[in-house]
């Protein structure tokens, strides 16, 4: 589902009582507000839907010239893995990107959390 599909679905569920252009404006405003909040470092929490947060480690475009200030520290990685492995879920998927691969290479994942 893309944004246009979402707008049409909301229009349909509202029994077409609200004009498509008004729903479009509402959805665009909603996404703009969420985007602005995330860019400023705030979380956006929508009950019964999810929590959105900006992560300094998730976007390569945010990397500073000081690579050491950008990469996740071993301590942060260790705390993150401790939190992940507290989950009762038996099927955990962890996606590593960028600098986090150094953590795998160091053996931290295998060493600390087998």
Secondary structure, 3 states (H helix, E strand, C coil): CCHHHHHHHHHHHCCCCCCHHHHHHHHHHHHHHHHHHHHCCCCEEECCCEEECCCCCCCHHHCCCCHHHHCCCHHHHHHHHHHHCCCCCCCCCCCCCHHHHHHHHCCHHHHHCC
